[in-house]
Amino acid sequence: MSKVENILDGWKSYLIPMQRAKLDEAKRRAKICSECPDAKHGSHTAVLPDYSVKEIQGHYCGVCKCPLSTAVRSKNYECPKNKW
């Protein structure tokens, strides 16, 4: 998948309720991201309230600049630091 396709997949998973297995994987990734020094707080909280994965609400990746709420939900997206 291209980067654009991964981003769109993440947005789709953010907007449409996820299956339990996908949500569990998103939460696993979010825990890793929440502890990463490259996770930056931005203005995404107003636009992307994340009620199911709160650890990363309003954060984005300082490396790739993607909102973490969508990045952790994209099945084919890979962490740019290879953490997941």
HUQUI-V817228 format. One record per helix or strand. SS is the DSSP state (h for helix, s for strand). FROM is the first residue (numbers start at 0). LEN is the number of residues. Records with the same first field share a line. If there is no record, write none. Layout:
# HUQUI-V817228
SS=FROM-LEN  FROM-LEN
This chain:
# HUQUI-V817228
h=2-13  19-15  43-4  53-3  67-4
s=38-3  58-3  66-1
